[in-house]
Amino acid sequence: MNVLRISSSCIVAALLAISVAVGFNKAAALQSGPPNAVAGVEVLTRGPVHEAFAETVTFDPQPGVVVPKAPPAPIEELPPEQRPEGVNVAWIPGYWAWDDERNDFLWISGIWRAIPPGRQWVPGYWGSSGQGVQWTSGYWADAQASDVQYLPEPPATVEAGPNVAAPSADHTWLPGSWAWQQNRYAWRPGYWAAGQSDWSWVPAHYVWTPRGYVFVDGYYDYSVARRGVLFAPVYFNSAVYSQPGFSYSPSMAISPAIFGSHLFLRPSYGHYYYGDYYGANYASAGYSPWFSFNSSRYGYDPVYAQQRWLNRQNGGWDQSLQTNFQNLRANENLRPPRTWADQTARLATASNVNGQNMAIATSLGDLAKSKDHALRLQQVDKTERQQLAQHGQAVAQHRDQRQKLELHAANPLAEKSTPSREFQPAQGKLSPSPIVALPADRLGKDHTPPQRHEVLKPDLTIAPMPRNASGKANAVPGTLGPVAGSAPRPESSRTEPQTGGKSDAKKLPPSGSNEQPQGKSKGEGKNKGKQ
């Protein structure tokens, strides 16, 4: 087998405040280069984050992006020879993602992932649509669930953030969501709850599929520092991956602090992105800095929310993020490199004085020796790697089963005029995922999440409203306005390539207009249900 080991991995070992210097220096980054250049392979030091590592939460979810051509067959991907320690760690294979700048696909490498307790991974897929090929996102489902319910489009969100002060500085706001009950949607209000240092709360949300919307209830995920190893995307020339017997194995790591400083969301593509997306053209293409997305009211960023809570005593934390963003937007020479080759060239320049922004990548071996992060890596023997390769085939089969299930029936959402009260949810059965968390009694104390939040009963006085007068969903916003931290602008289209034009702007309710009793709940005691 022709195994290609190129320097293309990135680890998110911690998400730190940008003022904290972490990690590895210029010398370490330089010495970790690939032993031989590989023609037709471009290692990227920016790009999409594997959605199993961090899934986006959008209040008004939309159909996946449509692109003009089908992706290549999945690459045979071998996991690296080192993995994080722990019994609840799984290898989750990579997949193709559309790069609209190249007008081509790039490969989002697989990841080592500490599986969120009580969850199983349902992978995303590309499928044919009337306009081209469409992406359907993956999601972390309840580990005990085998039946899947496909629901009508949820109404426009009425989440407007808290309308009362927090009970204490140690509380964080958890947003509300629509819940399907008695053949209709009812609003389940948000509330204040105590924050957690080692756990990130992913609120209840919906995921679009061709058959309907899937409800994902809220759950605790590991903090980013404990999630595992995230590998950087790679652009392959088709002549490389089409070779008989070709396989790919990553081997390079990215600075934890860099990822925390250069994080973006692109809701219309269903992914987080990291790296250099500071140009004004990226704002118009739907990229939103991580620190501005929460305040936009278009969605919720669990990564930012936890970091904001951890920095709750630092009154200048948010301002420092915006200042750093504006500095990098205004000064292209200070932005991080986009490829491994670019990083190598820039670090070799004696005049470079911005090593913290430039030294992104280092070898996985050097990372294993580093003491600057909480993760500890261990060797993966040959037998385990072979087993993991077979495991990848099981994941592919699970993905294919999901696709058949969701494309088997006619799309009930095609008739947008059908009121939700007349809509009968579709039911499907999906076999258990091969990527599933261990039972709670096998996880150990440090891997047992806090008790799930008690939530308020649905507020039946809030009437569900369609997303606009025609009943057709608006395009998902997700761009940043001219000023960092301002509300995003709507995107013009979700079909690639983008051609411009106008779309309906999202009309948000005024702050506090959803007169719900969230201020009466502190996330404890008086609540009646579980999220």
N, C-alpha and C positions, 0 to 999 in steps of 0.2 A: 504494500500500500504506500502510495506517495503522500506522506504526511508533511504538511507545510507548517512549520513552527515559526511564526513571524511575531514581531513585537507589537501586539495589538490589544493588550488587555488593560483594563482600567479598574481600579478598586475604589469604591466609595467606602472607606473605612470609618469616616466620621464626617459630620457636617458641622463645621466650626464657624464661629464668627470670623469675618474677614480680617479683623484686627489681630488675630492670633496667628503667629508664624508657626507652621507645622512642617515636619516631614523631612524632605530630602532636599539636598542642595544641588547646585549646578553640576558639581563634579559627579555626584551619584547619577544624575540624569544622563550625563554624557557617556558614562562608562557602560550604560545599560543597553546600548543600541543593538539592533539585530546583527548577527554575525555576517550575514550576506544579504545584499539587496536582492529583492525578488521582483522581477519585471512584471508589470501588470497588476501589482498589489499596492494599494495606498492605505497605510495605517492612519486613521483619523484621530486627532486629539480634540475633536468636538463631534457632536451628533446626538441622535436620539438615545434615550435611556430605555433599556429593556422594560416593557410595561409590567412584567412580573416583579421588577425591583421597586417600582413606584408607579401606581396607576393614578391617572388624573381623575378628579372629581368635579364634574360640571353640573350645575343645577338644572339646566335645560339641555339634556343630552341630544345629540344630533346623529344622523346617519354618518357612517365612516366616509373618509375621503375616497373619491373615485379617480382613478388614474387611467391613462390611455392604453396601457398594455399589461399583460400578465407577467408575474414574476418568474424567474427561473426556478427550476426544481431546487428544493432545499439543499444546502451544502452538507456534506458529511462532516460533522464537527466533533472532534475529540476533546474532552475536557482537559484542562492543563494538568500537569503532574503534581500540583499542590492544591490543597483545598483547605477551607477553614475547619478548625476543630469543631466537634459537636455531632450529636446523633440526629438532630433535626435539620440537617443541611442536605439539600438536594441540588443536582445539576439540572437546570432548565435550559433546553436547547435554544439556539438563536433562530432568527427568521429574517426575511427580506422586508425592507421598508423603502418607501418611495422618497427619493431626493429630488425635489422640484427644481433645484438649481442645476443639477446634472441632467434632469429629465431622464433619470434612470434609477435603478434600484441599488441600494447599498445593503450590506449584511450587518444586522444587529447581532453581535456575538452572544452566545449563551452565557449564563451566569451561575455562580454558586450562590444559593439562596437559603438563608434560615427561614423555613416556612412559617408564616404567621400561624400561631396556635389556633386550632379549630377550623382551618381553612384548607381548601384544595384548589389547585390552579387549573383553570379552564382556558386553554390557549386560544389566541386569536387566529384569523385566517383571511386569505384573499379569496373572493368569490366573484363570479360574473354578475354584472348588473346591466340594466338597459343602456347605460351610458359608457360602460367600460368595465374595469375591474375595481371592486370595492373592498375596503378593509373593514373587518369586524373585529373589535377589540376583545382581548382576553380579560378575565376577571378572577378574583379570589372568591370562590363560592364557599358556602358552608360545607364543611367536611362530611357532614352526615346527610347532605341532600343528594338525592338521585333524580327526583322529579324537578323539571324546569317549567316554570310558568311564564308564558309570553304575554305581556300586557299591552294595552293601548298606550299611545303617547301620553306621558304625564303632562298635566297642565303647566302653565307658566309658573315658575317659582314665585313665592311671596316672601322668600327669605331676604331680610333687610338688615341682618345683624341684630345685636342686642338693643333693646329699647329701655333697659335699666342698667344701672351700674353693677359691676361684678361684686359678689359678696365679699371677695378678698382678692389680693394680688395673686394668690395661688390658684385662682380659678381661671378657666379658659372657656371661650364660647364654642359650643358645638351646634352647627346649623340644623335647621329643620328640614323636613322632606315630605313629599306626598306619599301616602300609604294607600294601597288598594284594599278596600274592604266593602263587603256587601255590594259588589258589582259597581263601585264608584271609587273615585279618589277622595281622600280626606287629608287635610293638612295636619302633620305632626310637628308641633312647634319645637324650635331650638331651645337651648337652656344652658346655664352655666354649670360646669363640672370641674372638679379638682384636676389640675394638670399632672402629668407623669414625666419623670426624667428619663426613663429607659424605654418608654412605650409611646407610640404615636397612634392617635385615634383616627381611623378612616371612617368618616360618617356614612350613613345610608345614602345610596345613590342608585341610579339606573344606568344600564348599559344597552345601547341600541344593538339589535340584531335584525336580519332580514325578515324574521318571523314576528317580531314584536320587541318590547323592552323587557329586560330582565332586571329584577330588583335585587340589589346586593345590600344586605343589612350591614349595619355598622360593626366594626371589629377593631381589636387592638393589633397593631403590627409592631415589630421591633423598631426601635429607633434606627436611623440610618447607619449609625456607627456599628450596629450589631447585625445588619441584614446580610452581609456576605461580600462577595466579590462580583463587581460589575465590569464586564469587558467592553472595550471600545469598539465602535463600528469600523468596518473595513470596506473599502471599495475595491472590488475585483473586476479585472478585465475578463470578459466571457471566455477568452482563450485559456485562462488559468483554471477556472472552476469546471470547465467542460472536459478537462483531461481525464482519461480513464483512471480510476483508482484514486482520484484526488480526495484529500481530506485536509482539514484545517484545525490547528490547535493554537490558541493564543498564549502569550507569555510576557506581556508588559503591563505595568501598573501606573495609575495616575494619582497624583497627590490628593489626599483627602481634602485639604484646605482649598485647593483650586476649585474643586467641585462645588463647595459651599459658596464660593465667591462668584461663580459664573453659571448660575442655574436659571433656566427659562421654562415656561410652559407653552405648549402649542395645542390648545384644546381641540381644534378642528382636525388635527392629526392624531389626537389621543395619546400624546406622549409628552414627557419632560424632555428637555434638551439641555446639554451642558456645553460650555465653551464659548467661542466668539460668535455671538449673535447680537452684537452691539450696534451695528449699522442701522440707520433709519429705515432702510429697505426691509429689514427683518420685522420692524414694528408693523409695517403695512402688510406683511405676509402672515401675521398672526402670532408672532412670538411675544410673550409677556414675561418680564422679569419676575422671578419667584416672589419677591417682596411686594409686588403690586397686585397680584392676582386675587388674593383674599379680599382686598379693599374694593375690587371691581364689582363685586356682587354677582359675577358670572359663575363663580365656583369657589371651591375650598381647596387650599393647599395644605395637607397634613404636615408636610416637611417644614414649611414656613411656620405653621401654627405652633408646632412643638418648639422650634428654635426661638420663636418670639416669646414663648412662655419661659424657656430657660434663661432668656435675657431680660426678664421682666423687671429686674432691678437696674438695668442699664438704660437710662432715659435717652441716650443718644444712639442706641443700636440701630433703629430704623433709619435715622438720618445718615448714619455712616454707610448703610447699604445704598441709599440713594446717591450719596456723594460719590461713592466708588463707581456706581453705574454711570453717572453723568461724566465722570472723568474718563472712563474707558470709551464712552460713546464719542466724546470730543477728541480723543487722542488715539488714533488708530495704532500708532507705534507701541502703545502700552498694552494692547489687547493680547490675549494668549494665542499661541500658535495653533494652526488648524490641522496640521499633519505632523507626524513624527519627523519627517524630513525637514520641515520648517523649524521645528524645535531644535533639532541638531544644529542647523545652520546658525540660528540666532544665538544659541548658547555658546557657540564657538567664537562668536564675535566679542573681542575684548572690551568693546565699548558698551556692551550690554550691562546695564545696572539695575535691570528690573527682573532679577532672577525669580522672585516669588511668583510673578505672573507667567514667566516663560518656562520654568522647569516643571513641566506637567508630568511627563512619563518617566518611569524607571522600570527595571525588570522585576518580575514577580519574585525572583530569587532574592533580590535586594530588599524587596518589601518584607519578605519572610524574616529577614534578619533585623529589620527596623524595630525600634522600641517606641515609635511615635504613634502607635495606634493600638486599639484594644484587641483587634483580631489576632489570632495565632493560627498559623498555617501548618499543615502536616502533609506528608508525602502520600500520593495516591499510587498504589502499586499497579502492576500491569493487569492483574486479574480484575481489580476493581474498575479500571478504565474500560476493559472489554465489557464488563457488565453494564457500565454506564452507556456504552454505545448501543447495547440492546435496549436499555431503558429509553434511549432517544427514539427508537422505533415505536415503543409503546406510546410515547407522547404524541408522535405523529398519527398513530391510529386513533387516539382519543380526539385529536383535532379534527380528523376526517369524519369521525362519527358525529361530532358536534355540527360540522358543516352540513352533512346530509340531513340531520335532524331539523336544522333551521331553514334549509332550502327545499325540504321535501314538500311542505304545504305551500299553497299560494299565500302571498304576503297579505295578512289582514289589514295592515296599515295602508295599503294602496288606496282603500276607500277612506279618505280623510274626512268625509262628511259624516261618517258613522259616529254618533255620540258614544261616549265611553259607557253610558248606562246600557246601551244596546250591544256593546261589544262583549263577546264571550272569550275569555282568555284561552289561548291554546296551551295544551299540556304536552310535555315530552319527557322522555326518560333518557338520561345520560349515564353511562357506566361510570364507576368511580375513577377519578383521575389517578394516574400513576405518580403524580406529584401531590402528596397529601401529608399533612402534619401528623406526627406521632400522637398517640393518646396522651392526655394531660398528665396521667400518672407516670409517664416515662420521660417527661420533659425536664424535671428538676426545678428547684426553687427559682433560679434566675431566669427560667424560660416559661414560667407560669404567669400569664397576664393578670392585671387587676380585674376585679369583678366588673362585669359589664354594667353600663350605666342604666339606671332606671329612668324612663322617659315619660313625658306627659301623654295622656290620652289624646287622640286626634281631636282637633277643634272643628266641629261640624258647622260652625257659623261662618267659616271662610269658604266661599264658593269657588270651585275650580273654574279657571278661565283658560280658554285656548291661548296658544302662544301669540297669535295675532288674529285679526278679524276674519281672515279667510280660512282659519283652521290649519294653515300650512306653517310648519316650523320655520322660524328665522334661522339664518346662518349663525353658527356659534361664534360669538366674539372671542377675542383673546389677544388683541393687539395692544400695544402701549401707545398712548398719546405722546405729544411732543415733550411733555414733562414727566420725568420718572415718578411713578407712584400714582399717576392719574388713571382714570378709568379707561379700560380698553375700548377700542373702536370695533364695530362689527367688521367681519371679513366679507369680501365681495362674493366669494364662491368657495365651494368645497370640491369642485371638480378640477382636475389638473389637465392641461396646464391652466393657470389662472389667467383670465382675460380682462380683469377689471370689471367696471360696471358698478351699480349701486345695489345695496340690499337694504331691507327694512331695518331700522335701528331698534334695538331692544328697549321697550318701555318699562322702566323699573317703577315699582310702587314707591311712594315717598317713605322715608325712614319712619318706622313705627306705625305704618298704615295697616299692617297685619296685626290687628288688635288681639294678640294671643297672650296667654298668661305665662309666657316664658320667664318673666321677671319674678314670678312667685315661686319658681322652682330653683333650687340650688343644685339640682342633679342628684339629690339624696332624699330618701325617706318618703316624701309625699307623692312620688310618682307611681304610676300604675302599671307600666309595661316595660319591656326590655327592647332596646334598640339592637 
